[in-house]
Every structure is written in structure tokens, then in C-alpha cells.
Amino acid sequence: MAIIRDAWSEFDDHRPYQPPISEIVRELLAEPLPESGRPPLQVLEEARTVLDQSLAQPRPRWFAFVGSSGLEAGVLADALAATFDINLASWAEAASELEDVALRFVAEFVGLKWHCGAFTSGGSVSNLSALAAARERALPGSRAAGTGGLRAALYCSLDAHHSIVRAAEVLGLGSAQVRTIPVDEDRRMIPDALDEAIARDRKLGIIPVAVVATAGTTLTGAVDPIADVAEVARRHGAWLHVDGAYGLPAAALPSMQNVFAGLNQADSITVDAHKWLYLPKACGLVLVRDPDSLTAAFGHEESYFPHVETSTHSADRTLEYSRPFRALKVWLAFRLHGASAFRAAIERNLGHARLLWSLVRDAADLEAYRPPQLSVVPFRPRVADVDRHTVRLAQALRVDGRVYVAHASIDGAQFLRPCFVNFRTTDEDVEALLSIVREVSAKVR
Ligand SMILES: Cc1ncc(COP(=O)(O)O)c(C=O)c1O
């Protein structure tokens, strides 16, 4: 408990540098399987040392990828869930009912009118689950017969997360059947291009299984025009999935309603509580409009798992059997803090992105990609040989260790790509990012 408490209070402030892996830790990690037990306090202290020399996302200056904040309520919920170790494959009484409540909390938070679904390990598995439901609807019986001989395709923007391609591979549709639709200058899917791609395929007898709109791309935070994409999908009879793994919590803000317009026209959505709902990993949700669609994809009867007391088991709507009680942390966090605290924290993160954008826009020595739609702000220094310099700068920043920011390639151009999804981040951290980038950039050769 003391280790956890100390870490929490340390996370409230930024770290002066990231400690390198010490000799002590290297020796610990080289250890063979212990034959006999060690003193508990010593072993826990060693675990703390290993963790301390690892990159922890909850720190306020961790701006890489799409982070999370390790919200304390989530840590406590995980400890409680592990203690009670409930079996969620079948009906587990109050815990199973709580799962449905937590799904409803998140649905309500983002303004969704339906709330049937499942908890998953994250965006990748949520996307896969939703697309499994879409495949079964477009190609009835394909979960049993396979898709051999069937010609079917998925549609998503050029910037959709790679988990969509993976889902196509795992579901037997094939990554070659994922049509990447061009984006506009704000990197939002172009609905007319989507329409043309589906129409072209249909003429060839290729069945449109699903369109995936991204509500917050990983690369730049672009939100596809969901209402227009929904209209195209509906016209062609395709399932609409909205991948809001990163961005969808921002739909909870009244000021963002226009950005996410059309969300309720989706057939399914993905949202990750371990991203912009600040909870520790791994906690994703998939929500579907038609409650039967997940059971159509995953429902089954096995002699060792009979439906006696209830007509469905939880495992009839998820990929997993044994799984952690992820819903508990969502339920506990919303009950402890209230939805308003989450909205306020998301609003602050949007403010961090706007602050960084305006500072970069007004600086002669820096260049930003585009104004942020959500909380990703790609930017880079204005220097000679800028792409090579930016990659080296990202490496140098990692060695420096005061901020953690990854670089990303946008149409082949290299940018630093900070993403603000941490409730611990302050305006001062944003300003520090710029001054550290300038300082380190000056030393990069
Ligand atoms: C838009 C989007 N979809 C899916 C994913 C995959 O999520 P996970 O890492 O939880 O599987 C990510 C991860 O960053 C994402 O940004």
C-alpha cells in the first residue's frame, strides 16, 4: 500500500529525468526461477525498483501515443476485483448486472441511446468484436461456413487504426479487402470517396460488410464526419462501426456535439476507458445497437457450459471466457468522481492541445501540422533537413527523459506527436514541453 501511495503522490509532479535501468535491476531480471520464497517486503521493494525504472504513463509529461492516467479509483477497483476474482464467463449475479450498468454509464456519458455490449481488453478487441457482428449480419452463417468464396470488403479512412486491418485478417475477410478511403485536408474520411468505393465494389459483386468511421484518429485526432458516413453506409446496406477508442469521451462535452454528430446512427462503437476516461489498462468497451448482434456472432452451446439458469452467458457476447472484472473500475470511478469531473478533465486536455497549438502557431522557430480537432497536436521545429532532424529529436528527447513524446509520420513528413489525455497534465507541463523541445533540438546534430 505504501508503495502505491508513494507512486501516486510522485505522479502528481513531473520527473526531472527517467532513471536508466540499473545494474541491480539487470541482475534481478537475469535471475533463474527461484526454488524457495524470499521475504515479502524485499520482493515487493524489488518490484517497486523495476517499476520505477520503467516508463509509466500516469506521469504528467507522458505525451506519447494515447496514454492513460492510472486513475486511483481504477487501481482500487482492480485490487478489489482481483480479490473477489469473479467468473464473468457465465452469469455472476450482481457483478454481471454491474457490467450492464457500467456499459450504460459510458453510453450515457458519450450521448449514446443504446447500451448493450461487452467489456474487452481494449480498442483492438472491441473493433474485432464489432466487426465479427457486422460480418455475421452481412454474411449470415459465415462464422460457421467461413468466408471462402465470398467476396466482401471493409471500408475505413486512410488513418484508421491498424486494428481494423488485423480484424479483417482474423475474421477471414483478408487485409486486401480493407479499402482505405482518402481523407480531406483535416484528415477526415471523404464520404463521396467512400460512396464511390462501395459502389465500385458492389458492381463487381463484392459485399460491403462494414464501414468504420474513426472518432479521433490515433495519428492526428481527426474525427470522421459520422453523419455523412452513416448516410453512405445506410444507402449501401453496410454496418457502421465508430472506432472511438481514443476520442469518443470528448463527445460528452456540450461544446463538441457538432464534431460527433451522427453517433447514434452507428451500429456499434468502440471506446476505451483506459485512454480518455483515465482508468488503468486494460479496459475497453464495445457497444451495439442491436443486442442480438453480438450473440449472433459469439453465442454457443457447449456440454461443459450449459444454459441452465439464464438464456445467455456473458461469453455468448464476447471473445473471452475468463476475464478481469473491468466494469468495476468504470462504475467505481463514475460513482466516486461523477460525470462532471470527467467532462472537466477532458475539457482541460482539449485546452492543453489548444494552448500548444497557439504557442506553436505564434512561434517563428516551430511549425504545427493543423489546428487540433481533439487533443493531438503534431508539430516540429523549422530547421534544415527537418524530417531527419525530427526523428533524431524524438530519440534525443527520450534519452533526455524529462518529457516523453513520440514522433509520427504524416504523409511521409515527420512530426513530434504529443497527445493530451492525462488529468495530471497542467498548462505548465505544456509550456515545458516546448522549452525542452527547443533546448534539446538545439543540441541535435
Ligand atoms: C483509434 C484507435 N483504435 C484502436 C486502438 C487500439 O486500442 P488498444 O490499444 O486498446 O487495443 C487505438 C490505440 O491507440 C486507437 O487509437
The ligand as an SDF file (V2000), in Angstrom:
LIG
                    3D

 16 16  0  0  0  0  0  0  0  0999 V2000
   -8.4580    4.8490  -32.7070 C   0  0  0  0  0  0  0  0  0  0  0  0
   -7.8620    3.6550  -32.0260 C   0  0  0  0  0  0  0  0  0  0  0  0
   -8.4260    2.4460  -32.2080 N   0  0  0  0  0  0  0  0  0  0  0  0
   -7.9400    1.3400  -31.6280 C   0  0  0  0  0  0  0  0  0  0  0  0
   -6.8230    1.4080  -30.8200 C   0  0  0  0  0  0  0  0  0  0  0  0
   -6.2930    0.1380  -30.1730 C   0  0  0  0  0  0  0  0  0  0  0  0
   -6.6040    0.1830  -28.8150 O   0  0  0  0  0  0  0  0  0  0  0  0
   -5.9550   -0.8520  -27.7630 P   0  0  0  0  0  0  0  0  0  0  0  0
   -4.5090   -0.4910  -27.6770 O   0  0  0  0  0  0  0  0  0  0  0  0
   -6.7030   -0.5730  -26.5110 O   0  0  0  0  0  0  0  0  0  0  0  0
   -6.1800   -2.2240  -28.2990 O   0  0  0  0  0  0  0  0  0  0  0  0
   -6.1920    2.6340  -30.6110 C   0  0  0  0  0  0  0  0  0  0  0  0
   -4.9740    2.7210  -29.7970 C   0  0  0  0  0  0  0  0  0  0  0  0
   -4.3690    3.7570  -29.6450 O   0  0  0  0  0  0  0  0  0  0  0  0
   -6.7380    3.7940  -31.2100 C   0  0  0  0  0  0  0  0  0  0  0  0
   -6.1680    4.9940  -31.0490 O   0  0  0  0  0  0  0  0  0  0  0  0
  1  2  1  0
  2  3  1  0
  2 15  2  0
  3  4  2  0
  4  5  1  0
  5  6  1  0
  5 12  2  0
  6  7  1  0
  7  8  1  0
  8  9  2  0
  8 10  1  0
  8 11  1  0
 12 13  1  0
 12 15  1  0
 13 14  2  0
 15 16  1  0
M  END
$$$$
